[in-house]
Structure formats: C-alpha cells, structure tokens
Amino acid sequence: YAIEADLAQSKTIKGLCERILALPLKIDILVNNAGLGKFVPFEATDEALLDAHLNLNVKAPYLLTQGLLGALATSKGCVINISSYFANRMLVGRTTTAYSITKGALNSFTKSLAFEVGKLGVRVNAIAPGSVLTPQFERNLSALSPQGREAFEQMVQNIYPLGKIGSAQDIGDAAVFLA
C-alpha cells in the first residue's frame, strides 16, 4: 500500500494514522525517516525554517508514533527513528544548528519512549548515520564549488571511520536488523 501524506503538516498526521489503521494488515514496524536538513547559518535561520525543521524532524515522528502505538503494542512491534550523526558531532563550517537540535530532540525522544513503551512490548531504536548518498545529498554536493567538494571529500577521509559516506542500503540493512 502507498499512502501519500505531507508529514510537515501535523494536522494531516491524525488522518494518515487513521488510514493506515484501516488497512487490512498488521502494523509491526514504524520507520520515522522523513526529515529536513537545510543547512543555513544560525543568524539567517528564520522562525519559518526553524518550524519546518521542528515539524518534520520532531513533531511528525512523535505524532505518527503516538497515532500508531496501539497497533504497535498489539503486534509487539518496533519504532525505528532515523536520527543523525550531526545531533552529537559538529563540524567547523557546517551550519547545522536547526537540523542538529531536531535530531538531538529525536534522540531524546527515542530513549525516553523506549523506557515508556518497552513495558508494552514495543522496541524503540534510532539509527544515526552521517552523510548518506541520496539524490538530495548528490544535489547538495553538486552545488558546491570544486574547492568545497574537495574540502568535503577531505573531511570524509579525516572523520569518517571507513573513509566514505554511507549508502541508503547501509541504513536499510541497519533498519532491517533492528526490526
């Protein structure tokens, strides 16, 4: 089944949960993967951009999980939140303040919820990748100057243990393991 919904609009999430729960299937895995990362300098981040980050990266996972918790408890299912390495690791020159605070909030949500709903048999985990090669990431990388791309590639060699960025398959494999 495919259901289209704008998760950035919290008013649509309740209806989305109702449509999901009406499907003839068992809900046993929720992966909160939708997210926003606009890396704008702190002083240039307006309230609308901050709200956009908070709505999609924090409120949507919270409300989706809340709306589907009954079904997840019935199935003894799991919640997997996709967080970020950049909730805890900051890089010189990388303007991630709005993004990083939301992913830090998602990490706190994950830990707190695990303790709260574990007694229901629902497991809650997070995956916190660094940069992942996605179409959006490739667009962002291609927008950099040649010097910017070279600096990024050097940074990857210096701070990423494997010396390369991850793939969507890497994250998918981790999610399957946790599920």
C-alpha positions as a LaTeX table, in Angstrom:
\begin{tabular}{lrrr}
\hline
Residue & $x$ (\AA) & $y$ (\AA) & $z$ (\AA) \\
\hline
Tyr1 & 0.00 & 0.00 & 0.00 \\
Ala2 & 1.16 & 3.52 & $-0.69$ \\
Ile3 & $-0.42$ & 6.45 & 1.09 \\
Glu4 & 0.68 & 9.96 & 0.27 \\
Ala5 & 0.77 & 12.50 & 3.09 \\
Asp6 & 2.52 & 15.75 & 3.92 \\
Leu7 & 4.18 & 14.95 & 7.24 \\
Ala8 & 5.33 & 18.55 & 7.60 \\
Gln9 & 1.70 & 19.43 & 8.34 \\
Ser10 & 0.83 & 17.98 & 11.74 \\
Lys11 & $-2.89$ & 18.32 & 11.02 \\
Thr12 & $-2.60$ & 15.62 & 8.34 \\
Ile13 & $-0.93$ & 13.04 & 10.58 \\
Lys14 & $-4.03$ & 12.01 & 12.53 \\
Gly15 & $-5.87$ & 11.28 & 9.28 \\
Leu16 & $-2.85$ & 9.40 & 7.96 \\
Cys17 & $-2.78$ & 7.20 & 11.06 \\
Glu18 & $-6.50$ & 6.51 & 10.67 \\
Arg19 & $-5.99$ & 5.47 & 7.03 \\
Ile20 & $-3.08$ & 3.21 & 7.98 \\
Leu21 & $-5.00$ & 1.59 & 10.82 \\
Ala22 & $-7.94$ & 0.93 & 8.45 \\
Leu23 & $-5.75$ & $-1.22$ & 6.17 \\
Pro24 & $-6.14$ & $-4.99$ & 6.45 \\
Leu25 & $-2.65$ & $-5.62$ & 7.78 \\
Lys26 & $-0.64$ & $-5.89$ & 10.96 \\
Ile27 & 1.35 & $-2.78$ & 11.86 \\
Asp28 & 4.59 & $-4.03$ & 13.40 \\
Ile29 & 7.31 & $-1.65$ & 12.19 \\
Leu30 & 7.31 & 2.12 & 12.04 \\
Val31 & 10.35 & 3.79 & 10.49 \\
Asn32 & 10.33 & 7.53 & 11.05 \\
Asn33 & 12.53 & 8.50 & 8.14 \\
Ala34 & 11.06 & 11.71 & 6.71 \\
Gly35 & 13.28 & 14.63 & 7.53 \\
Leu36 & 14.50 & 18.06 & 6.59 \\
Gly37 & 18.05 & 19.36 & 6.65 \\
Lys38 & 18.55 & 22.88 & 5.36 \\
Phe39 & 21.97 & 23.98 & 6.49 \\
Val40 & 21.52 & 27.71 & 6.86 \\
Pro41 & 23.66 & 29.82 & 9.20 \\
Phe42 & 22.10 & 30.36 & 12.63 \\
Glu43 & 21.75 & 34.12 & 12.19 \\
Ala44 & 19.98 & 33.61 & 8.85 \\
Thr45 & 17.57 & 30.91 & 10.05 \\
Asp46 & 14.16 & 32.48 & 10.40 \\
Glu47 & 11.31 & 31.16 & 12.50 \\
Ala48 & 9.59 & 29.57 & 9.50 \\
Leu49 & 12.68 & 27.48 & 8.68 \\
Leu50 & 13.12 & 26.51 & 12.33 \\
Asp51 & 9.44 & 25.49 & 12.47 \\
Ala52 & 9.83 & 23.45 & 9.28 \\
His53 & 12.70 & 21.50 & 10.86 \\
Leu54 & 10.81 & 21.00 & 14.13 \\
Asn55 & 7.60 & 19.94 & 12.39 \\
Leu56 & 9.13 & 17.31 & 10.13 \\
Asn57 & 12.03 & 16.09 & 12.27 \\
Val58 & 10.38 & 16.08 & 15.71 \\
Lys59 & 6.60 & 16.53 & 15.65 \\
Ala60 & 5.92 & 14.13 & 12.78 \\
Pro61 & 7.74 & 11.15 & 14.37 \\
Tyr62 & 6.15 & 11.94 & 17.73 \\
Leu63 & 2.61 & 12.16 & 16.35 \\
Leu64 & 2.97 & 9.18 & 13.99 \\
Thr65 & 4.29 & 7.01 & 16.79 \\
Gln66 & 1.55 & 8.20 & 19.12 \\
Gly67 & $-1.13$ & 7.50 & 16.49 \\
Leu68 & 0.15 & 4.01 & 15.71 \\
Leu69 & 1.25 & 2.97 & 19.20 \\
Gly70 & $-1.82$ & 0.83 & 19.90 \\
Ala71 & $-1.25$ & $-1.27$ & 16.79 \\
Leu72 & 2.48 & $-1.49$ & 17.50 \\
Ala73 & 1.77 & $-2.66$ & 21.05 \\
Thr74 & $-0.67$ & $-5.30$ & 19.79 \\
Ser75 & 1.95 & $-6.69$ & 17.41 \\
Lys76 & 4.85 & $-6.24$ & 19.86 \\
Gly77 & 6.41 & $-4.17$ & 17.12 \\
Cys78 & 9.14 & $-1.61$ & 16.89 \\
Val79 & 9.81 & 2.02 & 16.12 \\
Ile80 & 12.99 & 3.00 & 14.29 \\
Asn81 & 13.83 & 6.69 & 14.21 \\
Ile82 & 16.32 & 7.95 & 11.68 \\
Ser83 & 18.43 & 10.47 & 13.56 \\
Ser84 & 21.81 & 11.84 & 12.58 \\
Tyr85 & 25.46 & 11.79 & 13.47 \\
Phe86 & 25.14 & 15.56 & 13.46 \\
Ala87 & 22.99 & 15.52 & 16.59 \\
Asn88 & 26.22 & 14.98 & 18.53 \\
Arg89 & 29.10 & 15.87 & 16.22 \\
Met90 & 29.53 & 19.38 & 14.92 \\
Leu91 & 31.90 & 20.34 & 12.15 \\
Val92 & 33.66 & 23.63 & 11.63 \\
Gly93 & 31.95 & 25.48 & 8.80 \\
Arg94 & 28.88 & 23.24 & 8.73 \\
Thr95 & 25.84 & 25.30 & 9.65 \\
Thr96 & 23.57 & 22.65 & 11.13 \\
Thr97 & 22.10 & 24.33 & 14.21 \\
Ala98 & 18.39 & 23.95 & 13.35 \\
Tyr99 & 18.90 & 20.44 & 11.97 \\
Ser100 & 21.12 & 19.32 & 14.84 \\
Ile101 & 18.74 & 20.44 & 17.58 \\
Thr102 & 15.91 & 18.50 & 15.98 \\
Lys103 & 17.97 & 15.34 & 15.66 \\
Gly104 & 19.10 & 15.75 & 19.27 \\
Ala105 & 15.44 & 16.00 & 20.24 \\
Leu106 & 14.73 & 12.85 & 18.21 \\
Asn107 & 17.47 & 11.03 & 20.13 \\
Ser108 & 15.93 & 12.10 & 23.44 \\
Phe109 & 12.50 & 11.05 & 22.19 \\
Thr110 & 13.89 & 7.64 & 21.23 \\
Lys111 & 15.48 & 7.00 & 24.62 \\
Ser112 & 12.55 & 8.29 & 26.63 \\
Leu113 & 9.95 & 6.45 & 24.56 \\
Ala114 & 11.90 & 3.19 & 24.80 \\
Phe115 & 11.56 & 3.31 & 28.56 \\
Glu116 & 7.93 & 4.36 & 28.42 \\
Val117 & 6.61 & 1.82 & 25.91 \\
Gly118 & 9.02 & $-1.06$ & 26.49 \\
Lys119 & 6.56 & $-2.41$ & 29.05 \\
Leu120 & 4.06 & $-2.71$ & 26.17 \\
Gly121 & 6.50 & $-4.88$ & 24.23 \\
Val122 & 7.37 & $-2.12$ & 21.75 \\
Arg123 & 11.07 & $-1.67$ & 20.98 \\
Val124 & 12.30 & 1.82 & 20.11 \\
Asn125 & 15.69 & 2.43 & 18.49 \\
Ala126 & 17.41 & 5.06 & 16.39 \\
Ile127 & 19.91 & 4.93 & 13.58 \\
Ala128 & 22.21 & 7.96 & 13.45 \\
Pro129 & 24.11 & 7.98 & 10.17 \\
Gly130 & 26.45 & 10.64 & 8.97 \\
Ser131 & 26.11 & 11.77 & 5.39 \\
Val132 & 24.27 & 9.30 & 3.19 \\
Leu133 & 24.50 & 9.21 & $-0.58$ \\
Thr134 & 20.94 & 10.07 & $-1.62$ \\
Pro135 & 19.65 & 12.07 & $-4.58$ \\
Gln136 & 19.24 & 15.12 & $-2.31$ \\
Phe137 & 22.77 & 14.71 & $-0.98$ \\
Glu138 & 24.10 & 14.44 & $-4.53$ \\
Arg139 & 22.26 & 17.67 & $-5.48$ \\
Asn140 & 23.76 & 19.44 & $-2.46$ \\
Leu141 & 27.23 & 18.15 & $-3.27$ \\
Ser142 & 26.98 & 19.18 & $-6.92$ \\
Ala143 & 26.03 & 22.71 & $-5.82$ \\
Leu144 & 29.39 & 23.08 & $-4.05$ \\
Ser145 & 32.33 & 24.76 & $-5.70$ \\
Pro146 & 35.18 & 22.47 & $-6.76$ \\
Gln147 & 37.06 & 23.64 & $-3.67$ \\
Gly148 & 34.02 & 22.89 & $-1.49$ \\
Arg149 & 33.71 & 19.36 & $-2.90$ \\
Glu150 & 37.43 & 18.78 & $-2.35$ \\
Ala151 & 37.16 & 20.04 & 1.24 \\
Phe152 & 34.17 & 17.77 & 1.82 \\
Glu153 & 35.99 & 14.73 & 0.43 \\
Gln154 & 38.99 & 15.50 & 2.65 \\
Met155 & 36.72 & 15.85 & 5.68 \\
Val156 & 35.17 & 12.44 & 4.93 \\
Gln157 & 38.64 & 10.90 & 4.84 \\
Asn158 & 39.53 & 12.53 & 8.16 \\
Ile159 & 36.45 & 11.99 & 10.32 \\
Tyr160 & 34.51 & 9.05 & 8.91 \\
Pro161 & 35.95 & 5.76 & 10.19 \\
Leu162 & 35.50 & 3.98 & 6.84 \\
Gly163 & 36.69 & 6.99 & 4.86 \\
Lys164 & 33.47 & 7.11 & 2.85 \\
Ile165 & 29.89 & 8.22 & 3.27 \\
Gly166 & 27.12 & 5.70 & 3.72 \\
Ser167 & 24.60 & 4.40 & 1.25 \\
Ala168 & 20.85 & 4.07 & 1.56 \\
Gln169 & 21.45 & 0.30 & 1.55 \\
Asp170 & 23.62 & 0.62 & 4.67 \\
Ile171 & 20.82 & 2.38 & 6.52 \\
Gly172 & 18.22 & $-0.06$ & 5.21 \\
Asp173 & 20.30 & $-3.02$ & 6.38 \\
Ala174 & 20.58 & $-1.50$ & 9.87 \\
Ala175 & 16.80 & $-0.90$ & 9.96 \\
Val176 & 16.09 & $-4.49$ & 8.93 \\
Phe177 & 18.39 & $-5.73$ & 11.67 \\
Leu178 & 16.66 & $-3.58$ & 14.30 \\
Ala179 & 13.22 & $-4.61$ & 13.05 \\
\hline
\end{tabular}
